[in-house]
Amino acid sequence: MSQTGSLQVWCQLWGCGPRMLPRKILFLCLLADWGWACIDPQRPIEDVEHYMRNLTTNTSSQRLQSLLDKQRAIHKLEAKLKEITFSTENVTIEVEAIQALVYKLTCNFSGLTINSSYLEKAKTRHFMQFPTELTQHACKANQKLRLICIYFNMNDFFQDDDNSLLLNNNILGASLVNHSVSNLKQNVNISFWHNESLDRYDLTCVFWKEGAGKISWGAWSSEGCKTVLEAPYQVICHCDHLTYFAVLMKLSSTKISKELLDPLNYISIVGCSLSIVASLFTILFHLYSRKKNDSTTHIHMNLHVSVILLNVTFLLSPFLTSLSVGCVAIAALLHYSLLSCLTWMVIEGFNLYMLLVRVYNIYIRRYILKLCALGWGLPAIIVVFLLLVKTSAYGYYEIQIQNSLQNDTSPQNASMCWIKSREIHWVFVMGYVGITTLFNLVILIWAVKMLRGLRSREKWESRPCQDITTVLGLSVLLGITWTLAFFSFHPILLPQLFLFTIFNSFYGFFLFLWFCAQKRHSNLEAETSSSSQMARTGPQNHNSSKRCPQPSSLTCLFRPFHPQGISHQDGEVEKDMECPGT
């Protein structure tokens, strides 16, 4: 029955004439509350707008905190938007700090992009992009398709236990009515803009996880979201679900002051150049004086070659940033040389273990060949794998510089060719450094403990200065100084930067000093051994016992050894390790 026919029936029952019809209709509306006859279709929208305005004005009141808590307030707003009626494809409701958009969707959904330009009262620029996959599960369940988007320009309702700082205090929420959206294969993309550069901040895309807070009704979590700093003023969040999104901000603890950039550059250039020259001298001397089948010398030479390669690529890296292909190549080579250097440090630790434990009868077939395959092959496999899996892993990389001078218009960032992906950097640089240094640290502690036990058993004279020098030399040889990379937080950032730069840029030079110290000890021990043998040939010393000179360091432990263990070429047994005069 039509509305006109229904009114005529009611008029007959009430006995109303044509003139009394409007008055009777008004009376019926007041009594029966017929929405189709009396209520303006815009009235529910006005109710939602009134509720949103109350939320913005009463956020700090005791009434909202006690009678209407924040969680219930958000859920009630979502319920009101869910039940709103409108005849168009979408409706927009705006107040000063909250804006809402409601869209009617169909199963032929082809994607949707919502821009902040659609909102008159939006204070900052942003947009949300929804994939075509959004409605697939809802269409299978024959559910009502309605997308609700809510934008908050305040964080009063989403304060976590730590009162985290949010970019622009913006929270962008999205939900599909009567359907939970998660684990999307096509990400929802949310972009945030800021009117100032975000370079000096660490930014993280997060979503509001209800029930995760201890004090608050939720907490911010980064699960399922990826953060991309598209430009100094733009952050893009790629998330696989729908909820309330924001960007956490905190001052970066790794920013380098511009005033420190020049001295750090000078130290790096001088240290790397000196290391290259020192490593070349060491290699030439090894080639001149090395003995046949001296595996320890072979390992030292390979370590020096990797140090030269690392320093050369590091010095060339900043000069190739303008060449796209060249920058990718030098960045991959720099990463390869770093991994090779770290791997040869581990090989040095393993070789030290073999020298200390398996002193006699060490038999490893093709020992040096296998070590070379590990030291040079494993880093090559990693770099090639990264190039094949993610071609954009290497290239132009900016080092963020913090400038304390407000009126300085000079370039703020330094650049080089390096790894661009933060995930790859943490796994294949920091993770690799952590594993290698942890292994060598265990070897170092074990070697020092073994030396102390040997000293106590043999009752050698204690020489603290030489022992400290030996431990420091082994620490440099095994790359323990790379552990400084894990101490780049604010309280000790300044000394860490200088110590890390000095120790690792002068690494080749320190290895040269270690080689010179070892050579000097070897010469002194050889002279002592010759003197002892000459003394034993005299008539007064023919009964003197033979013994190894009292070592003050691990010099004897670094004698060349033969990986073949027992040599059958001359029918003689060769001991892998022995002190002079034994």
Buried (B, 14 or more C-beta within 10 A) or exposed (E): EEEEEEBBEBBEEEEBEEEEBEEBBEEBBEEEEBEEBBEEEEEBBEEBBEBBBBBBEBBEEEEBEEEBEBBEBBEEBBEBBBEBEBEEEBBBBBBEBBBBBBBBBEEEBEEBEBEBEBBEEBBBBBBBBBBEBBBEBBBEEEBEBBBBBBBBBBBBBBBBEEEBEBBBBBBBBBBBBEBEBEEBEBBBBBBBBBEEEBBBBBBBBBBBBBEBBEEBBBBBBBEBBEBBBEEBBBBBBBBBBBBBBBBBBEEBEEBBBBEBBEEBEEBBEBBBBBBBBBBBBBBEBBEEEBEEBBBBBBBBBBBBBBBBBBBBBBBBBBEBBEEEEBBBBBBBBBBBBBBBBBBBBBBBBBBBBBBBEBBEEBEBEEBBEEBBEBBBEBBEEBBEEBBEEEEEBBBBBBBBBBBEEEEEEEEBBBBBBBBBBEEBBEEBBEEBBBEBBEBBBEBBEBBBEBBEEBBEEEEEEEBEEBBEBBBEBBBBBBBBBBBBBEEBEEEEBEEBBBBBBBBBBBBBBBBBEBBBBBEEBBEBBEEBBEEBEEEBEEEEEEEEEEEBBEBBBBBBBBBBBBBBBBEEEEEEEBBBBBBBBE
